[in-house]
Amino acid sequence: MTALAAALSSDARAELSKVRAFLRRDLLTAWSYRVAFFSEWVQLAFQAALFYMVGRIVNPATLPTYGGTRATYMEFVAVGIAVSVFVAVTVARVSAQIRQEQLAGTLEALLLTPTTPATIQLGSVAYDLLYVPIRMGIFLLLVALGFGLHFHASGVPAAALILVAFIPFVWGLGIASAAATLTVRRGTSAISYLLTGLMLGSGSYFPIAAFPAWLQGLARVNPLTIAVDGMRHALLAGMSGGELLRTAGILAATSVVGVIGGALAFRVALRRERRRGTLGQY
């Protein structure tokens, strides 16, 4: 039994070292394209400025209250922008990594190595799972300073816990998108439509109260809505321990379903392409 445990531990360390190798590769690649690296921040700044102007025509009475205080539109939308961009970038980059391996002709060689599909999936997104949340936090800090927003520092740990519970769900969407990339190459529009629907129907940019009645019910069970609303409560009013555990628990359960669904989709797509002999085609 001890020998088996030692072997499993050795295998786990070997797979973890591969994830670190993926992380180092993607970090060096991102830094080698410095213009693209910093242009993402410029794009976020323009987006914040755009929604600042939009906020001037939004009726304040439609905005929700947090802790008895009505949020300003910029406080409301800043959290929505941060979470939505996190979701969009993470999902896009997971599938883009697979597509890049296809175009470079290295995907088949990579999958022939003694590396588990789970390690490849995690390694492909390890850089983004670290960088994008950090970027999100810096964005919220800069927007708060630039527009005079009132976020509670005491709510940061709760917001971070909600994000941690939500990340596996986003990863699952990314894996599903990567599965579609394996199978239909460029024809992954169905995943894009699903992602756009999740973001637009989450109340990230406009209050759910402004939605049509039939859409409000769907919006409230949207995992992205739960994550965005939970982070707003945490940062704008603070959350009790019970509220935090409830929100994090719902997101964690959703994340389990998302990861399992994404992993199964990737495995089915991988098996199909290997059977057809089209894994290396692009």
GIHUZI-V477557 format. One record per backbone hydrogen bond with DSSP energy under -0.5 kcal/mol. NH is the residue of the N-H (numbers start at 1). CO is the residue of the C=O. E is the energy in kcal/mol with one decimal. If there is no record, write none. Layout:
[[NH CO E] [NH CO E]]
//
This chain:
[[5 1 -2.5] [6 2 -2.4] [7 3 -2.2] [8 4 -2.6] [9 5 -2.4] [10 6 -2.3] [11 7 -2.4] [12 8 -2.4] [13 9 -2.3] [14 10 -2.1] [15 11 -2.4] [16 12 -2.3] [17 13 -2.2] [18 14 -1.2] [19 15 -1.7] [20 16 -2.0] [21 17 -1.6] [22 18 -2.3] [23 19 -2.5] [24 20 -2.6] [25 21 -2.4] [26 22 -2.6] [27 23 -2.2] [28 24 -2.4] [29 25 -2.3] [30 26 -2.6] [31 27 -2.2] [32 28 -1.4] [33 29 -0.7] [33 30 -0.9] [34 32 -0.6] [37 33 -2.1] [38 34 -2.6] [39 35 -2.1] [40 36 -1.1] [41 38 -0.5] [42 38 -1.5] [43 39 -2.4] [44 40 -1.9] [45 41 -2.1] [46 42 -2.3] [47 43 -2.2] [48 44 -2.4] [49 45 -2.2] [50 46 -2.5] [51 47 -2.3] [52 48 -1.6] [53 49 -1.7] [54 50 -2.1] [55 51 -2.3] [56 52 -0.5] [56 53 -1.0] [57 54 -2.0] [58 55 -0.5] [60 58 -0.5] [62 59 -2.0] [63 60 -1.5] [66 69 -3.0] [69 66 -1.3] [71 64 -1.8] [76 72 -2.3] [77 73 -3.3] [78 74 -2.2] [79 75 -1.0] [80 76 -1.1] [81 77 -3.1] [82 78 -2.3] [83 79 -2.4] [84 80 -2.6] [85 81 -2.8] [86 82 -1.8] [87 83 -2.3] [88 84 -2.9] [89 85 -2.8] [90 86 -2.2] [91 87 -2.5] [92 88 -2.2] [93 89 -2.4] [94 90 -1.9] [95 91 -1.7] [96 92 -2.1] [97 93 -2.0] [98 94 -1.3] [99 95 -2.3] [100 96 -2.6] [101 97 -2.1] [102 98 -2.1] [103 99 -2.5] [104 100 -2.2] [105 101 -0.7] [105 102 -0.9] [106 101 -2.0] [107 101 -1.4] [110 106 -2.4] [111 107 -2.4] [112 108 -1.1] [113 109 -0.6] [113 110 -1.0] [115 113 -2.9] [120 116 -2.0] [121 117 -2.7] [122 118 -2.7] [123 119 -3.2] [124 120 -2.3] [125 121 -0.8] [125 122 -0.7] [126 122 -0.9] [126 123 -0.5] [127 123 -0.5] [129 125 -2.6] [130 126 -1.1] [131 127 -3.3] [132 128 -2.0] [134 130 -1.2] [135 131 -2.8] [136 132 -2.4] [137 133 -2.3] [138 134 -2.3] [139 135 -2.6] [140 136 -2.3] [141 137 -2.0] [142 138 -2.7] [143 139 -2.7] [144 140 -2.3] [145 141 -2.1] [146 142 -2.8] [147 143 -2.7] [148 144 -0.7] [149 144 -1.4] [151 149 -0.8] [152 235 -3.8] [153 151 -0.6] [155 152 -1.5] [156 153 -1.4] [159 155 -2.5] [160 156 -2.7] [161 157 -2.2] [162 158 -2.2] [163 159 -2.2] [164 160 -2.5] [165 161 -2.2] [166 162 -1.4] [167 163 -2.1] [168 164 -0.7] [169 166 -0.8] [170 166 -1.5] [171 167 -2.6] [172 168 -2.4] [173 169 -1.9] [174 170 -2.2] [175 171 -2.5] [176 172 -2.2] [177 173 -2.3] [178 174 -2.3] [179 175 -2.3] [180 176 -2.0] [181 177 -2.0] [182 178 -2.2] [183 179 -1.7] [184 180 -3.3] [185 181 -1.4] [186 184 -0.5] [187 184 -2.4] [188 186 -1.7] [191 188 -0.5] [192 188 -1.5] [193 189 -2.8] [194 190 -2.2] [195 191 -2.6] [196 192 -2.6] [197 193 -2.5] [198 194 -2.3] [199 195 -2.2] [200 196 -2.9] [201 197 -2.1] [202 199 -1.2] [203 200 -0.6] [204 199 -0.8] [210 207 -1.6] [211 208 -2.0] [215 212 -1.0] [216 212 -1.5] [217 213 -1.0] [218 214 -0.7] [219 215 -2.5] [220 216 -1.7] [221 217 -0.7] [221 218 -0.8] [222 219 -1.1] [225 222 -0.6] [226 222 -2.0] [227 223 -2.2] [228 224 -2.8] [229 225 -3.0] [230 226 -2.1] [231 227 -2.2] [232 228 -2.2] [233 229 -2.5] [234 230 -2.3] [235 231 -2.5] [236 232 -2.8] [237 233 -1.9] [238 233 -2.1] [244 240 -2.4] [245 241 -2.5] [246 242 -2.2] [247 243 -2.5] [248 244 -2.9] [249 245 -2.3] [250 246 -2.2] [251 247 -2.2] [252 248 -2.5] [253 249 -2.3] [254 250 -2.2] [255 251 -2.5] [256 252 -2.0] [257 253 -1.7] [258 254 -2.5] [259 255 -2.9] [260 256 -2.3] [261 257 -2.6] [262 258 -2.5] [263 259 -2.8] [264 260 -2.4] [265 261 -2.2] [266 262 -2.3] [267 263 -2.4] [268 264 -2.6] [269 265 -2.4] [270 266 -2.7] [271 267 -2.5] [272 268 -2.3] [273 269 -2.3] [274 270 -2.1] [275 271 -2.2] [276 272 -2.1] [277 273 -1.0] [278 273 -2.0] [279 273 -0.7] [281 278 -1.1]]
//
